[in-house]
């Protein structure tokens, strides 16, 4: 056996973390890993060991946003289970579009294939890994004799945050799930599911302690570590989820009025002029500056509450975020044409005679393959307020360069008679469609969010593939929480307390005013208005599916109506099936009102999924518990979710988190 004295304790802790990270998609997620082989009692009795475990927790938090899987970003799965996006890789026959029929407890083999379809299995296993890392810190911290009580509590509070963040995701993705609150002395294979609300109660208690124990950012030496503001944000969501709306409002009041944060109103930080300013000029504005990775975590950015470092010499590790590959339209081939039959957009290398700096769209806007695409609601309808399209909203502004519409591209093929003219979807002479696949190749993009510099590729203009510049995306710092979300959460809390509260609109309008909007909310605000403003402000920051399902629970618990006047019952809102447009949860109603789901097959010219039929079932409110997790729990029985094969309402569950924790102490 490896001797501890031969290895530095910090290095040993990193070795343990590396082993856990490298464990891949093994299905025995409930079985504790054999840490004792590496003598963890020695490793984690020093602060260096705890710091190592905390660093792993911090790093794995950002992987939900930054995971580099070539054709997949993990967060995309969250968005296709919402009204804002659908899967768009139409060349793949297993593209997750027919969700109502494709998503089953045994479809986990495709869950693992995250390069190709979706990240559901990854979200299950990676999230339980994050819980294990947090439990490691909680388990060992009291044994670190060199630390005083306040420092131990700081570690506990940060670990509580990491654990609570992950449980908040799991209970709204998967519903009733196994509660794992500690590291076990022996393997345990007789877990029961614990009810969603019981887990929410536990993490609320934990986050109350975290808010008390974790210091503010200005008392923390490192950017990216959990701070008090982040704990308040998560505690607010916990309070909303359990129905403590007044307490939720109190936390947001503190964040907004007493914590030193402020919305950024003016240009700040470094101005990034974009990938090729002569092709696509950027008029400097606060929204553009706010979303540049180099500005997200700087001291002058007063609205960042917590971010995730992923760039620069100070970051421990880099993971490319391929936003410009995964989230931009697939344009650079002959399936997007001009009316004279020519390929509309070419990738012309900078070291060739045909290169024209005025038409270098690949450098300016990336080389998209559209694994996911936004819905028409996200790109168009969402931006109407008071019945009018808000033409001055910087978050939807093509004139500033923040937003790219398909018509903003100009034909750069000199062999075409349409050279220099905007792309068109139809030939005006005969009505012929000029794009073979409008799902994958024709949609607008929030350029200010997804554009990322890639200076290494930018410097190489002679590479063999010719794809040089910011064509895929790059390493980039990202936001976890910003102050605008505190305003939106406060508006939500006010709505549950009193839908007629005249100040709800003020919390939305302050965000809209910063974005230079002309249309402001005037009268009563609906939950739909609040969720729409979240979609405008927090696109690709929030976990949209989780947030919609959290709000679905809040509406059912509070009895408040949605924007269509529907009310929901706690006993039934998440236990319905069908693909019709009546009933279900608020999550389902948003989807059937605003997305491509349940509208029938779409005919496209593609070699893969040639007639995708986007469907979503009311039962998909929760994803199925993976069969591998159920069968791996050999001496117990996990509960399958309503509507899926294996569901049995008589399956016993823990009603309280205290019962579940007590059972963890009982050996098999």
C-alpha angles and dihedrals in degrees: 000000000000111000117230094217090065094059130059108244094234090050089049091053090051089050090054091049091048091052091051093047091049094050089096123193100336109158099223092090093147094055113092113239115244095259091155089074086071094045097246092179086069096038097053098042089086130068089236089063092050091048089053092052091047091050089054090052092050093047095049092050091065092048090078087068103029106036106141108217098150096237100026141060113195095224090060089076089058090053099048087058088062140059093264105068146017133197109271109179091113093172088072117082091203094053107143100245104113089061096161090064104024100051110083137144090258098047090089092113087072089043088065093050092080093156089068118025124004144328104237096120090044090053090052098048100033090051093052088049089055089052090051092052091051092047089052091060093045091049097052107029098088090056094059099102096188092067128084121226095262092053091048089052091051090056091046092049093052091047089050088054093052092047094045093047090055096044090049087057096044097050092053095042098042107013116212108026141163113285112222109183103160148022110266129223092220134021115278122206102164102079123151125206115260119219117259095239092051091056090047089054091052096049090046089057090047093050092050087060092044092055088053096046109033116084127234119264092255088060093049121085098207131062113228099033117119111272136187094263092056089049090053091051093052092043088054090056090047091052091049091050094052094043099255093133098160090053090049091053091049091056093050091047088057092047093049101038109024111029104072097250124132137176113258106244103174140039113287143166123014121348111227110197095203135248098304114358094191090059097038115011121203120213103211113250138157095256092054092047092046092058100044108112091224090060102041100086103027121122094248091060099093098178099060109102097176131352138180116240113223107150143049132044092292095063116095096215137005129219119182116238104211097201094140091054101039102037107036124083120271099247113144104090138065095276089085106061145173122241090263090059099256126133104266102209127036132187100231115186119235093233096058131090093242094059115121117185090208093065106038097128096159092063093039098046109011138244101287128195096177103225083170131020133195122248121248086250091060095047100038123001094045091066095062115103124175086007092298134102106246102230096185100052104123090209089065099033121129093174091062092046094245096113128039121210122191090245089059090072114087125207108263098182106109091198090068124085085223094064111146094013124115119267114261128200096214134035102246091210098059108003093246115159109245096195120067096207119024092183094063103023110037122058141103124257134211091232094182089064102039104036110103130175121241104188094175094058091038090061093052110075099160102056116138096245096050091221097127127151128037091334103137107018129257147221110314141170111242138198123250096176133004131182095253088069090058089058090048093049090049090052089051093050090049090051093056091046095046123349089198094060104132092207094066091085090054091063090054096041095054088061092045092049090054088054088053093245121174096201113069128177111265111176138015115348123219129209085252091060090052093048091047091053089049088054092051097046105032104038110152091003103074123058093245098193092049092047093049090051092046089053089047088059092046092052092049092046095045098039091226118148126246123232091280094050095256119145125198136215123224092224096053113020093094099031106071135103135205141078099242120116097250128089129349123110131314087260089058094045092054089051097049092045099047113020141066092256120119094006096111135258120324118218115222136159101248135133093223125037093010097176107024115196109201109207133168125184127211087237089063086077080103126029116237118266102251112257090226090063091049096049092042089059089075101172098039141041126244117202119249116219124259116279098020128105109274096031112147119171089203093064105119118245134183109259095198133034090232090063091050093049092047090052090055088064093056114090118223 
